[in-house]
Amino acid sequence: MLTDIRRIVRGLKVVGHTVMGWDIPIITHDRYILEQKIIPYFVKHQEFKKVLFVGCGSYTKHYKRWFKQKEYWTIDINPLKKIYGAKNHIIGSMSDLNTHFPENYLDLVICNGVFGWGLNDKKEVEKAFSVCFQCLSQGGVLIIGWDNVPERKPFPLETCESLGQFHPYFFSPLSTTEYKNLEDKSNTHIYSFYMKPTVA
């Protein structure tokens, strides 16, 4: 009952804030890592010029302000989420990126809360990360934010063959290639960092 009330309250808040054009951030540890550690790093570094954020919501709408000096794209399969996307918004699936971008075009892809939250089918996941590799430039980075719980992990991410094309990317602000909240075991969100290798 209490959970239902909270959902209704948040739903009303989302509607009100959307109408007024206000931000609706989510206050959690994993959002803090994304918004205060990951995004600022890539905003600062000029080599990451073309950015794609996969999945939109009321809580991501303000990201376009942070990426205003970049060529910022968003994609979501739900047409209703367009209002939360970038000016350059695509209605479609991540598995069809190669129909929207040429090879080696993007410098950064952030895919947070998509694997296990709609992108579940093994073949679809393999295709999505394979075309992501295709569309990323050499040295381009893929970040996957996912939840390490059975109900949100369709299969072990490390068994995804298409991710084998990438190299691990050492994200220096967090000093790791895969971030986990070691202080709070109840927080199961993980950020995995990958890089498309450069060809000598």
LINNORFEN-V580052 format. One record per residue. N is the residue number from 1. PHI is phi in whole degrees, -180 to 180 (* if undefined). D_LAST is the distance of its C-alpha to the last C-alpha in whole Angstrom. Layout:
n = [N & N]
phi = [PHI & PHI]
d_last = [D_LAST & D_LAST]
This chain:
n = [1 & 2 & 3 & 4 & 5 & 6 & 7 & 8 & 9 & 10 & 11 & 12 & 13 & 14 & 15 & 16 & 17 & 18 & 19 & 20 & 21 & 22 & 23 & 24 & 25 & 26 & 27 & 28 & 29 & 30 & 31 & 32 & 33 & 34 & 35 & 36 & 37 & 38 & 39 & 40 & 41 & 42 & 43 & 44 & 45 & 46 & 47 & 48 & 49 & 50 & 51 & 52 & 53 & 54 & 55 & 56 & 57 & 58 & 59 & 60 & 61 & 62 & 63 & 64 & 65 & 66 & 67 & 68 & 69 & 70 & 71 & 72 & 73 & 74 & 75 & 76 & 77 & 78 & 79 & 80 & 81 & 82 & 83 & 84 & 85 & 86 & 87 & 88 & 89 & 90 & 91 & 92 & 93 & 94 & 95 & 96 & 97 & 98 & 99 & 100 & 101 & 102 & 103 & 104 & 105 & 106 & 107 & 108 & 109 & 110 & 111 & 112 & 113 & 114 & 115 & 116 & 117 & 118 & 119 & 120 & 121 & 122 & 123 & 124 & 125 & 126 & 127 & 128 & 129 & 130 & 131 & 132 & 133 & 134 & 135 & 136 & 137 & 138 & 139 & 140 & 141 & 142 & 143 & 144 & 145 & 146 & 147 & 148 & 149 & 150 & 151 & 152 & 153 & 154 & 155 & 156 & 157 & 158 & 159 & 160 & 161 & 162 & 163 & 164 & 165 & 166 & 167 & 168 & 169 & 170 & 171 & 172 & 173 & 174 & 175 & 176 & 177 & 178 & 179 & 180 & 181 & 182 & 183 & 184 & 185 & 186 & 187 & 188 & 189 & 190 & 191 & 192 & 193 & 194 & 195 & 196 & 197 & 198 & 199 & 200]
phi = [* & -64 & -63 & -63 & -63 & -63 & -65 & -64 & -62 & -64 & -61 & -65 & -65 & -61 & -61 & -63 & -67 & -65 & -61 & -83 & 79 & -91 & -75 & -133 & -69 & -100 & -99 & -139 & -63 & -67 & -69 & -61 & -62 & -65 & -86 & -108 & -117 & -75 & -60 & -58 & -63 & -77 & -65 & -70 & -88 & -68 & -70 & -97 & -91 & -115 & -121 & -122 & -109 & -96 & 93 & -122 & -163 & -58 & -83 & -113 & -58 & -76 & -63 & -64 & -70 & -68 & -99 & -65 & -90 & -110 & -87 & -104 & -120 & -132 & -144 & -154 & -75 & -89 & -58 & -68 & -81 & -58 & -65 & -100 & -90 & -78 & -60 & -91 & -115 & -117 & -94 & 169 & -98 & -59 & -71 & -112 & -55 & -69 & -87 & -114 & -129 & -75 & -61 & 61 & -90 & -87 & -104 & -151 & -125 & -109 & -119 & -114 & 70 & -114 & -63 & 89 & -125 & 135 & -88 & -120 & -66 & -57 & -64 & -68 & -63 & -59 & -65 & -60 & -76 & -69 & -72 & -64 & -59 & -62 & -82 & -79 & -75 & -63 & 86 & -70 & -118 & -115 & -117 & -115 & -101 & -146 & -105 & -87 & -135 & -52 & -73 & -121 & -130 & -58 & -164 & -61 & -58 & -68 & -91 & -73 & -65 & -65 & -73 & -67 & -72 & -86 & -104 & -61 & -110 & -81 & -90 & -62 & -60 & -110 & 54 & -162 & -101 & -150 & -94 & -129 & -82 & -77 & -84 & -126 & -67 & -76 & -89 & -98 & -75 & -126 & -112 & -108 & -112 & -131 & -134 & -76 & -65 & -85 & -99 & -68]
d_last = [59 & 58 & 54 & 56 & 57 & 54 & 52 & 55 & 55 & 51 & 51 & 54 & 52 & 49 & 51 & 53 & 50 & 48 & 51 & 51 & 47 & 47 & 44 & 44 & 42 & 42 & 43 & 41 & 39 & 36 & 36 & 37 & 33 & 32 & 34 & 34 & 31 & 28 & 29 & 29 & 26 & 24 & 27 & 26 & 23 & 22 & 18 & 20 & 22 & 22 & 24 & 26 & 29 & 30 & 34 & 36 & 40 & 42 & 40 & 37 & 39 & 38 & 34 & 34 & 36 & 33 & 30 & 32 & 30 & 27 & 27 & 28 & 29 & 31 & 32 & 35 & 36 & 40 & 41 & 43 & 41 & 40 & 42 & 40 & 36 & 35 & 36 & 33 & 34 & 33 & 36 & 34 & 32 & 29 & 28 & 29 & 26 & 24 & 28 & 27 & 24 & 21 & 18 & 15 & 19 & 20 & 18 & 21 & 23 & 26 & 28 & 31 & 34 & 33 & 32 & 35 & 37 & 37 & 34 & 35 & 35 & 32 & 31 & 31 & 29 & 26 & 26 & 26 & 23 & 21 & 22 & 21 & 17 & 17 & 19 & 17 & 14 & 10 & 12 & 15 & 18 & 20 & 24 & 26 & 30 & 32 & 35 & 36 & 39 & 40 & 41 & 38 & 36 & 36 & 34 & 32 & 28 & 26 & 27 & 26 & 23 & 21 & 21 & 19 & 16 & 15 & 15 & 18 & 18 & 20 & 22 & 23 & 27 & 28 & 26 & 25 & 23 & 26 & 29 & 33 & 36 & 37 & 40 & 42 & 41 & 43 & 40 & 38 & 35 & 31 & 28 & 25 & 22 & 18 & 15 & 13 & 9 & 6 & 4 & 0]
